[in-house]
């Protein structure tokens, strides 16, 4: 073999060695879902329900809904489920009974199969609450009132539902009766605070909560004196506020999040999508 041939052979060997080395060191990322294809991990959609909560959590083999928005929004949720080909909710969680959380429940319950309903233990009499109870009866569903910390796992997503610790909150029962939901999927941890106010947040902080990657802010981002303490305890990278153009987040809340360097998403700008693949978490507007 002449010198030119030897040089070509050595160059080929070097190229093959570098390619092999790159194959060993480059981190493989999960393949992105194609349009219309279910995401392979945990996908959370915080729907644009105005100043109200409706949060859908899905994996390829499970679906959970946290709250149902206002009266009339149940139909929007059913449309969302139909568009995704979801024919059954494994779990419906009603964090508390204000109309902006339970208002759409009756329509929803009447339109989709539900395996399990978890609810707060402090009922609030209202038209929306009575319709919710009647819809449960028609669907032959018996809700489970969460009075002790409850955990369950669905398709790799680990849910923990934390109940209120008191029977009364001195006139602020409704928001402070909120169930607080934590979801862990691989290395990611998401925290959904319902409408917790000062007393309920204080209870939760007393349990020494772990750091979270994403926080759904309590009470639609309204002014809350315990917010700084909550942010310091759970140190989120991302936050979502369920709000509307007519009823936006409080300026003090926005300032606190900015000071803590938390990347914040607002449903008044559109539905928010969170995706966890077990290692990484991404957030964007849908």
C-alpha positions, 0 to 999 in steps of 0.5 A, a space after each residue: 500500500 502506498 503512502 496515500 493509501 496508508 493515510 486514507 486508512 488511518 483517517 478512516 480508523 480515526 473517524 470510526 474511533 471518534 464516532 464510537 466515542 461520541 456514541 458512548 458519551 452523548 446523552 440520548 433524549 426521548 423522541 418527541 411525540 409526533 402531532 396527535 401522538 400521546 406523550 410518552 411521559 407525564 403531561 399536565 395541562 392547566 386549562 385556560 378556565 379563567 380565574 378557576 382551576 381545571 388541571 388534566 394530568 395524563 400518561 399513556 395509560 392514565 388520566 387524572 383531573 384536578 378540579 373542574 372550573 366554573 359552571 359551564 366549563 365541564 363541557 370544555 373539559 369533555 371536549 378536551 378529553 374527546 380530542 385526546 381520545 380519553 374515554 375514562 378518568 381514573 381519578 377526579 380530585 375536587 380540592 374544595 367546593 367553591 364554584 370555580 373548582 366544582 362548578 363544572 363537575 356535574 356536567 363532567 360526571 355526566 359525560 365521562 366514566 370516572 373510576 374514583 372521586 376524591 374530595 375535601 371534607 368541608 362541604 359548602 352548600 351551593 347550587 353547584 355543590 348540590 348539582 355535583 352530589 346529584 350527578 354523583 348519585 346518577 353515576 352511582 359514584 361514592 366520593 371518598 372524603 380525604 381525611 388522612 394523607 392518601 397516596 396512589 400510583 398510576 402508570 409511574 406517576 405517584 400522587 400524594 393528596 394532603 387534607 386539611 388538618 382542622 374542622 374549622 378555619 374561623 370563617 375561611 373554611 372553603 379555601 383553607 379546606 383545599 386538598 394539596 396534591 403532589 405528583 412525582 414522576 421520575 426526578 420531577 415533582 409538581 405541587 398543586 396548592 388548590 386555593 390554600 390561604 394562610 392557615 392551610 399554607 402554614 399547616 403544609 409548611 409545618 410538614 417540611 415539604 420537599 423542593 418542587 420543580 413546578 408550583 401551581 400557586 394557591 388562590 389564583 395568585 392573589 395576595 398572600 402573606 405566606 407566599 414568600 415562606 412557601 417559595 422559600 420552602 419548596 423553591 420551584 423553578 416554574 410556577 403556574 397561576 390560574 387567572 384571567 384578564 379581568 381578574 389577573 394575578 396580584 402585582 405583589 405575587 408577580 414581584 415575589 416570583 420575580 424576586 425568587 427567580 421563578 419562571 412564571 406562566 399565566 393561564 390568562 395568556 393561554 393553557 399551560 403544558 408541562 411535560 415530564 419524561 422522568 428526567 427533565 421537565 419542560 413548560 410552555 404555552 400550548 
